[in-house]
Amino acid sequence: MKKIFNTILVCFLIAVSFFTTGCFYVPGISGDNTGSLLYPYGTIAGYKVCYKPAQYNFERLFESFSDNIIDDLFNYFTFDNIRDIDENNISDSEYNTIWENQALKVDRIRYQPQLILEDGVYYYTYDNVSWNWTFGKNIDLLETYLLTDGEKEKTNENLKNLIRTYKLFEEVNLNQIKSIYSTVLEYNIYELVLGRTPTVPVVEISDTATTVLDSVKITLNGETITGDDTERDSIIEEIRQEFSQYGTYVGFTERDRENLTNYILETVIGDQIVNSSKYNKNNEYQTKVAEIVYNSNPTASSSDDSIRDFFDPYPASKIKDFNGTAFYINGGVDENGNSANNAFDHIQSAEYQSFVIMPEQEDLTLCALWLAFESEQPIDAVIRVRYYDGAGRLFETARQPISMSGDPFNAVSDIIMVDLVYSEITDTELDTSVDMSLDIFDNSLDNGILEADEIDGKYVTGELANYYNIIESESGFGAIGVLNHNRIPFSYMEIVIDVIKDPNQPQATYPFKMGVVGIFPTAE
C-alpha cells in the first residue's frame, strides 16, 4: 500500500515538474525504512532550521532607549541653550543667540513662545498651548516675567534670573517628570514592536498645584505612575514577559523608528502643535523628533564590540540542525499498511522561519522543490527562496502566498511547488549566466559557531547573532530570521516562511509543520 502510494505520488510530481520546469531527472526512491514520499538518496545531508522559540531572554534595552528619548525631548524643548550657560558670565554672543536669533527654547512643553519684534525691540509672548504629555502651568517656581504678555524690555539681569530659575527647576523636578513619562513610553515601545496599538495614558493636569509632581497625574491601565523605579518594574513586567514570548527580534528596525516617531508626534506632543504652522515652523517637530529617536540608540556609546547595534536587529530565534530525512513526510499508512493520517507524526510543530538546505555533495542544483504544510489552526504565510552565490550576490524568488487550513493534511490541497525562478535583490533582472549551484554547507565555519544539534539547538545570541539577520514581516510587525549572507563564504539556498500575524490577537501563537515532499536535482 505504502509503496503504491509513494509511486503514484512520485509519478505525479515528476510529470508536473517536467511540464512546468522541464526537469526530468528522477532521484532514487527510498526504502520503507525512511518513511518518505520521495527521497533523492545522497543529495541532501540536512537542514539548518531557524524558528521562534517559546521564550527568549531579551536584553532590557527599551528602558534606556525610552529614558534617552524623554530626556532629549524635554531638554531640547525646555532647556536647550539655557541649561549650560553660566548666568554669572554671559557673553554678548550668547546673549544675542538667545534673544535675537530666536534660539531660546523656554518650556515649549507647557507654552508656545512667540518672538515679537515691535519698535525695533524683540520680546516674547506665550500662547497657552501645551503638549499632551505636559505638566502644570501655574507653579510658583516657574512663574517668571517671561509669562507676562507684552513685556518688551529685557535686561542681562533678567536673563540671569531666568537661567538660575530653570536650572533650579531642572535639578529639583525634571528628572521626576522624565521618569514618569519614560515609564509610559517604554510600555508603549513594547506594544509598538508587538504590533499593537499603544495604550494612551490618561494625563490630568492641575492648574492650582504649587509643585511639579502635584501638577500632573499620569494613569496607565488604571495604575497611577509616580516615577519610582520599583513601581516602574511592576508596571512593565507583564508586557516584558509577553515580549519574551511573542517578540521576534532583538533591536529596533527602521519601520519601528518611523512608527515611534509618528507616535511621539501624535500622542506625546499632539496635533494642536505638530499640525500648526504657527508653532511648528518648517516642520521642526518632525525633523527634531526623528533625530532624537535616532540619537537615543542605547548601544551607540558601548565600547563592547560583541554587542550588536540596536538599530541592526537580529532574530529572537533558535537554530537546529536536522538530518536529510527529518522533514520527509510519511506515506499516509500505518505500520500495518492501513490508511492513516500520520504524514507529519515525526515532525515537530514550531513557528518555522527559515530552512537552509545543506547538500551532501558539491555543485548541486535544483529544478523543482515540493513542500507540504500542516497546522492545527488556519495560518496564512508567504514563502520565498533565497539563494546566495557565496561571492556577494544574493537572489530571491517571488513571494508565494500559502494558506494552511488547520485541518488534517490533505495531499491534494496541502502540497505546493515552490517557485525557483530567481531575481537578484540588487538588480532588476537576473543575470542568466549565474549558476545556481550549491556548495557543501561548512558547519565548521568559525569554530563551528553555526552548529546546532537537533535536540537542544542554540539561541541566536552573543557572537552567533552576527550570523543572522531579519526580514521584516509583511504583517506590518515582527520579523523572521535568515542567515547573514555577508558572513557566509559559500553558496546556499534558504527557504523563508513569513507567517502573517494578527495584531488584534497579540497572544496568538502560530505553530505549524513543514514537510519536504520532493526535491528534484537538475538533470545531469
C-alpha positions in Angstrom: 0.0 0.0 0.0 2.7 2.5 1.0 4.9 1.7 -2.0 1.9 2.1 -4.3 1.1 5.5 -2.7 4.7 6.6 -3.0 5.0 5.5 -6.6 1.8 7.2 -7.6 2.9 10.5 -6.0 6.4 10.3 -7.4 5.0 9.8 -10.9 2.6 12.7 -10.4 5.4 15.0 -9.2 7.7 14.0 -11.9 5.1 14.7 -14.6 4.1 18.1 -13.1 7.8 19.0 -12.8 8.5 18.1 -16.3 5.7 20.1 -17.8 6.3 23.2 -15.5 10.0 23.3 -15.2 11.4 21.0 -17.9 13.0 19.0 -15.1 13.2 15.3 -15.7 15.9 13.8 -13.6 14.4 11.0 -11.4 16.0 10.7 -8.0 16.0 7.4 -6.2 13.1 6.3 -4.1 13.9 5.4 -0.6 13.2 2.1 1.0 10.5 1.6 3.6 12.9 2.4 6.5 12.9 6.1 5.7 9.1 6.7 5.6 9.4 9.3 2.9 7.4 10.0 -0.1 10.4 11.0 -2.2 14.0 10.9 -1.2 16.8 11.7 -3.5 19.4 9.5 -1.9 22.8 11.0 -1.3 21.6 14.6 -2.2 20.6 16.4 1.0 22.8 16.0 4.1 20.4 18.1 6.3 18.7 21.3 7.0 19.6 24.2 9.2 16.4 25.5 10.7 15.7 28.9 12.3 12.5 29.1 14.3 10.8 31.1 17.0 11.2 29.6 20.5 8.6 29.6 23.2 10.5 32.2 25.0 13.6 34.4 24.5 15.6 36.2 27.2 15.8 39.8 25.8 18.3 42.4 26.8 16.5 45.3 28.6 17.4 47.9 26.1 14.0 49.5 25.8 14.3 51.1 29.2 17.4 53.1 28.4 16.0 53.8 25.0 12.9 55.4 26.4 14.9 57.2 29.1 17.2 58.7 26.4 14.2 59.8 24.2 12.3 61.5 27.0 15.5 63.1 28.4 16.4 64.6 25.0 12.8 65.7 24.2 12.5 67.6 27.5 16.0 69.1 27.3 15.6 70.3 23.7 12.1 71.7 24.1 12.5 73.1 27.6 16.1 74.0 28.4 18.2 73.9 25.2 20.5 77.0 25.0 19.9 77.8 28.7 20.9 74.8 30.7 24.7 75.0 30.0 25.1 78.8 30.3 26.9 80.4 33.2 24.4 83.0 34.4 27.2 85.0 36.0 29.3 85.3 32.9 27.0 85.7 29.8 28.9 86.8 26.7 27.5 89.2 24.2 27.3 86.4 21.6 25.4 84.1 24.0 23.0 87.0 24.8 22.4 87.7 21.1 21.9 84.0 20.3 19.3 83.6 23.0 17.3 86.7 22.1 17.9 87.9 18.6 18.3 84.7 16.7 15.1 83.2 18.1 17.1 80.3 19.6 15.5 80.4 23.0 13.6 77.3 23.8 12.0 78.0 27.1 9.4 75.5 28.1 7.7 74.7 24.8 6.2 71.7 26.5 3.9 73.9 28.6 3.6 77.0 26.4 4.3 78.0 22.9 6.6 81.1 22.8 6.1 83.7 20.1 9.0 86.1 19.4 7.7 89.5 18.6 9.6 92.5 17.0 8.0 95.8 17.9 9.5 99.2 17.6 12.9 97.6 17.0 12.7 95.6 20.2 12.4 91.8 20.4 10.2 90.3 23.1 8.3 87.0 23.8 4.7 86.3 24.4 3.4 82.9 25.2 0.3 81.1 23.9 -1.4 78.8 26.4 -1.0 75.7 24.2 0.6 72.5 25.7 1.9 69.2 24.7 -0.3 66.2 25.5 2.4 64.9 27.9 3.0 68.1 29.9 2.8 69.4 33.5 1.1 72.2 35.4 1.4 75.8 34.3 0.8 77.8 37.5 3.8 76.7 39.6 5.4 79.4 41.7 8.9 78.3 41.0 8.3 78.7 37.2 6.2 81.9 37.3 8.8 84.2 35.5 8.5 87.5 33.9 8.5 85.8 30.5 4.9 84.7 31.1 3.8 88.4 31.2 2.3 89.1 27.9 3.7 92.2 26.2 6.7 92.9 28.4 9.3 94.4 26.0 12.4 95.4 27.8 14.8 92.5 28.7 18.0 93.1 30.6 21.0 91.0 31.2 19.9 90.6 34.9 16.5 89.4 33.9 18.2 86.7 31.7 20.5 85.7 34.6 17.4 85.2 36.8 15.7 83.2 34.1 18.7 80.8 33.7 19.0 80.5 37.5 15.3 79.7 37.9 15.3 77.0 35.2 18.5 75.4 36.4 17.0 75.1 39.8 13.8 73.6 38.3 15.9 71.0 36.4 17.8 69.9 39.4 14.7 69.5 41.6 11.9 68.5 39.3 12.8 67.5 35.8 14.1 64.0 36.5 10.9 63.0 38.3 8.8 64.1 35.4 11.1 62.4 32.9 10.9 59.1 34.9 7.1 59.2 34.8 6.8 59.7 31.1 9.7 57.4 30.3 7.8 54.5 32.1 4.8 55.1 29.8 6.9 55.4 26.7 8.8 52.1 27.5 5.4 50.4 27.8 4.3 51.9 24.5 7.5 50.8 22.7 6.9 47.2 23.8 3.4 47.5 22.3 4.6 49.0 19.1 7.1 46.2 18.3 4.4 43.6 19.2 2.2 45.1 16.6 -0.4 46.5 19.0 -2.0 50.0 19.1 -0.1 51.7 22.0 -2.1 52.4 25.2 -2.5 56.2 25.5 -2.1 57.2 29.2 -4.6 59.4 30.9 -2.9 62.8 31.6 -4.5 65.0 34.2 -3.0 68.5 34.8 -3.8 70.7 37.7 -3.5 74.5 37.3 -3.6 75.1 41.0 -0.8 72.8 42.2 2.3 74.5 43.6 4.8 71.7 42.9 5.5 69.9 39.6 4.7 66.4 40.9 1.4 67.6 42.3 0.5 69.3 39.0 0.4 66.1 36.9 -1.2 62.7 37.4 -0.5 60.0 34.8 -2.5 56.8 34.8 -1.7 53.8 32.6 -4.1 50.8 32.5 -5.8 52.2 35.7 -2.5 52.5 37.6 -1.1 55.9 38.7 2.6 56.3 37.9 4.8 58.2 40.3 8.2 57.6 38.7 9.6 55.2 41.4 12.0 52.7 39.9 10.4 49.7 41.7 7.0 50.8 40.6 8.3 51.0 37.0 9.4 47.4 37.1 6.0 46.2 38.3 4.2 48.2 35.6 6.5 46.9 32.8 6.9 43.4 34.0 3.8 41.9 32.5 4.3 43.3 29.0 8.0 42.4 29.2 7.1 38.8 29.8 4.7 38.9 26.9 7.5 40.3 24.8 9.8 37.4 25.8 7.1 35.1 24.4 5.9 36.9 21.3 8.8 39.2 20.3 10.5 38.1 17.2 13.7 40.2 17.1 16.3 42.0 19.2 16.7 45.7 18.5 14.7 48.3 16.5 14.0 48.4 12.8 13.7 51.4 10.6 10.0 50.8 10.4 9.9 50.8 14.2 11.7 54.2 14.3 9.2 55.6 11.9 6.2 54.3 13.9 7.7 55.6 17.2 8.4 59.0 15.7 4.8 59.2 14.5 3.5 58.1 17.9 5.6 60.8 19.7 4.3 63.5 17.3 0.7 62.4 17.5 0.4 61.3 21.1 3.2 62.8 23.2 3.1 66.3 21.5 -0.2 66.4 19.7 -1.9 67.7 16.6 -2.6 71.1 18.1 1.1 71.8 17.8 2.5 69.5 15.2 -0.1 70.5 12.6 0.2 74.2 13.3 2.3 76.3 11.0 2.4 78.9 13.8 4.0 76.6 16.3 5.8 74.1 14.1 7.6 76.3 11.6 9.4 74.4 8.7 8.3 71.1 10.3 10.8 71.5 13.0 9.0 69.0 15.3 9.0 66.2 12.7 12.7 66.7 12.0 13.8 67.1 15.6 11.8 64.1 16.9 13.1 61.8 14.2 16.6 63.0 15.1 16.1 62.4 18.8 14.8 58.9 18.3 17.8 58.1 16.1 20.3 59.6 18.5 18.8 57.8 21.5 20.3 54.5 20.4 21.1 52.7 23.7 24.1 50.9 22.2 25.7 53.9 20.5 28.1 54.6 23.3 29.0 51.0 24.0 32.7 50.0 23.8 31.8 46.3 23.8 32.4 45.1 20.2 30.3 41.9 20.9 27.1 44.0 21.3 25.2 44.3 18.1 23.9 47.7 17.2 20.4 48.4 18.5 19.4 49.6 15.0 20.8 46.5 13.4 18.3 43.9 14.6 18.8 40.1 14.8 16.2 37.4 15.3 15.0 36.3 18.7 15.2 32.7 17.4 16.8 29.3 17.9 18.5 27.3 15.3 18.8 23.5 15.0 20.4 21.1 12.5 18.4 18.2 11.2 19.4 15.2 9.0 18.4 14.9 5.4 15.4 12.7 6.0 14.0 14.6 9.0 11.4 16.6 7.1 10.3 13.9 4.5 6.7 13.1 5.3 5.2 9.7 5.8 3.2 7.8 3.1 -0.2 8.0 4.8 -0.3 4.5 6.1 0.4 2.9 9.4 2.8 0.1 10.2 0.2 -2.5 9.2 -0.4 -0.9 5.8 -3.7 0.7 6.8 -4.7 4.2 5.8 -3.6 6.7 8.4 -3.2 10.4 8.9 0.4 10.2 10.1 2.2 12.2 7.4 3.7 14.6 9.9 3.9 12.5 13.1 7.7 12.6 13.3 8.0 16.4 12.6 7.8 18.8 15.5 5.5 21.7 15.4 7.0 25.2 15.6 6.8 28.7 14.1 9.4 28.0 11.5 11.1 31.0 9.9 13.8 29.6 7.6 15.3 26.3 6.3 18.8 26.2 4.8 19.3 23.2 2.5 22.7 21.6 3.3 23.8 19.4 0.3 25.9 16.3 0.7 27.8 16.9 -2.5 29.3 19.8 -4.4 27.6 21.6 -7.2 24.0 20.5 -6.5 21.4 22.5 -8.5 17.7 22.1 -8.0 15.0 22.5 -10.7 11.9 21.7 -8.5 11.1 21.7 -4.8 7.8 20.4 -3.4 6.7 21.2 0.2 3.8 20.3 2.4 2.3 22.0 5.4 0.0 21.1 8.3 -1.3 23.2 11.2 -3.8 22.9 14.0 -5.3 26.3 13.1 -5.7 28.4 9.9 -2.4 30.1 9.1 -1.6 32.4 6.2 2.0 32.8 5.2 4.3 34.0 2.4 7.1 31.7 1.2 10.1 32.6 -0.8 13.5 31.1 -1.5 16.8 33.0 -1.2 20.0 31.9 -3.0 23.4 33.3 -2.1 26.3 32.6 -4.6 29.0 32.7 -1.9 30.6 35.7 -3.6 28.5 38.7 -2.7 25.4 38.2 -4.8 22.0 37.5 -3.2 19.0 36.3 -5.2 15.4 35.7 -4.2 12.3 34.2 -5.8 8.9 35.9 -6.0 6.8 35.8 -2.8 4.2 33.0 -2.9 1.2 33.2 -0.6 0.2 30.0 1.1 -2.7 29.1 3.4 -2.8 26.3 5.9 -6.3 25.2 6.6 -5.9 24.0 10.2 -7.4 20.6 9.1 -5.5 17.3 8.8 -3.1 17.0 6.0 -4.6 16.7 2.5 -2.2 15.5 -0.2 -4.3 17.3 -2.8 -4.6 20.8 -1.3 -1.6 21.0 1.2 1.3 20.4 -1.2 2.9 23.3 -3.1 5.6 23.5 -5.8 7.9 26.3 -4.8 8.8 28.8 -7.5 12.6 28.6 -8.2 12.8 31.5 -10.6 15.2 34.0 -9.0 15.8 37.7 -9.4 18.9 39.4 -7.9 17.8 41.6 -5.0 20.0 44.5 -6.1 19.2 44.3 -9.8 16.0 44.4 -11.8 16.8 41.4 -14.0 18.6 38.1 -13.3 21.9 37.6 -14.9 21.2 34.3 -16.7 24.9 33.4 -16.6 24.8 32.9 -12.8 24.9 29.2 -11.9 22.6 28.5 -9.0 24.7 25.6 -7.7 25.1 24.8 -4.0 28.3 24.2 -2.1 28.6 21.7 0.7 27.5 23.7 3.8 30.5 24.2 6.0 29.2 23.8 9.5 32.7 24.1 10.9 32.9 27.7 9.9 34.4 29.9 12.6 35.0 27.1 15.1 31.5 25.6 14.4 29.6 28.6 15.6 26.6 27.6 13.3 26.5 24.0 14.6 23.3 23.3 16.5 22.1 19.8 17.2 18.5 18.8 16.6 17.8 18.1 20.3 18.7 21.3 22.1 19.8 23.6 19.3 21.0 27.0 20.3 19.7 30.5 20.8 20.7 33.2 18.3 22.5 35.4 20.8 26.1 36.6 21.6 28.5 36.1 18.7 26.1 33.9 16.8 23.8 36.9 16.5 26.2 38.3 13.9 25.4 35.4 11.6 21.7 36.1 11.4 19.7 39.0 10.1 16.0 39.7 10.0 13.5 40.2 7.2 10.6 42.4 8.4 7.3 40.5 8.2 4.6 41.5 5.7 2.2 41.5 8.7 3.3 45.1 9.4 5.2 44.0 12.6 7.5 41.2 13.7 10.3 39.6 11.7 11.8 36.3 10.5 15.4 35.1 10.9 17.6 34.4 7.9 21.3 33.8 7.5 23.5 36.9 7.3 25.0 36.2 3.8 27.7 38.7 4.4 29.2 36.2 6.9 29.0 33.1 4.7 31.8 32.3 2.3 30.0 29.6 0.3 26.7 29.3 -1.6 23.5 28.2 0.0 19.7 28.0 -0.5 17.3 29.1 2.1 13.5 28.6 2.3 11.9 31.5 4.1 8.4 31.4 5.6 6.8 34.6 6.8 3.7 33.9 8.9 1.1 36.7 8.6 0.1 37.5 12.2 -3.0 39.2 13.5 -2.2 42.4 15.6 -5.7 42.1 17.1 -4.6 38.8 18.8 -1.4 39.7 20.5 -1.1 36.5 22.4 -1.7 34.2 19.4 0.9 31.6 18.5 1.4 30.2 15.0 2.9 26.7 15.2 2.9 24.5 12.1 4.7 21.6 10.5 6.6 21.7 7.2 7.4 18.6 5.2 9.6 18.0 2.1 7.7 16.1 -0.5 10.1 16.2 -3.3 13.5 17.6 -4.2 14.4 17.4 -7.9 18.1 18.0 -8.8 18.7 19.4 -12.3 19.3 16.7 -14.9 23.0 15.8 -15.3 
